[in-house]
Amino acid sequence: MTILARSTARVDEPPIDLRSDGGVIRHAEAGGARPLAEDRLWAVDDVAYFLDVPVQTVYSWRGQGRGPLGRLVGRRLRYRPEDVKAWVASLSTDVA
């Protein structure tokens, strides 16, 4: 499965490409790849990284009752990767 993400790369650089292989998501960026494990819960910064949005946006969505479903684990906010992906899949495909 290939997921294309918005890139802040220069025009002459290839687009960011996310591939799911062996339970790990690889995010291509200038500094290398950042693996996001599929078999553990994601922290807010992992979700923000996956969605290519600021961390504060994820917190704002949660406060507004929008965004992917998150859970409190103790005092920590965590997300299941499948919930984040399901939320993305449920978004409208209409152009804004």
PyMOL commands that set and color helices and strands:
alter all, ss='L'
color gray80, all
select helices_A, chain A and resi 44-51+55-63+81-90
alter helices_A, ss='H'
color red, helices_A
select strands_A, chain A and resi 2-4+17-21+24-29+32-33+36-37+70-73+76-79
alter strands_A, ss='S'
color yellow, strands_A
deselect
rebuild
show_as cartoon
